[in-house]
Amino acid sequence: MTVEEIIREINEELTDQGFPAHRMLDLMNRGAKLVARGRFQSIPGEICLEALETVEDISADGSTAYIDLTGLSNTFQKKLVSVYNTTSDGWVKIYHSLTELKDAYVGLDDSGNIQGVARAGTKLYYQGLSADTLRLTFFKEPTTLAKGSTPSFLPDEFQVPILKNYVLMHMPKKYTKTLMYDPRADFNEAIYQLYESVGDYEGSIQLPNDLVTWEFY
């Protein structure tokens, strides 16, 4: 469903249809990013949307001990699912924190092919020090919605109930005061149903336990 169709669905709920369409679109984009992050008090776990999982190669320079993830063509959002060293043809261990990586590689100055990484903010620290190419699997941010676009990162049946109700619950009260239902309650219910639908999906690659400890940030 296109954003214009979702906007029509929103306006059908309102007696006062003076709220600008471009502001609805802004709210939809805010909602899209929130849903893609996947953490809500109404669910016991985390939503990871399969459509946002992506694979991208990035090269290390072998001297700085980190790669700036802002250089990725897809905006990194969360969770390194896996890291594969295409130069040495082997999996790379993902450490839970930079502290753990430093404990394993004191000084962060070991030479040789990259064998371990840890993410800290927008930087991916690595050891050893080598100009290797790493193939990252991670969850990206959704593409910004624009006129004519479709929120395809969401399963079809959740596009309207999630984005419509997110917009309605953030509109000024003067536009929504005649609503006969609570859009926040319907949004939370849709989020819960989405969580139930996608289950505990954590990525397409399941590494052995000795190669990964999940990120918690």
Summary of the structure (lengths in Angstrom):
residues: 217
radius of gyration: 20.9
end to end distance: 32.2
largest distance: 67.3
contacts: 622
relative contact order: 0.23
helix: 36%
strand: 21%
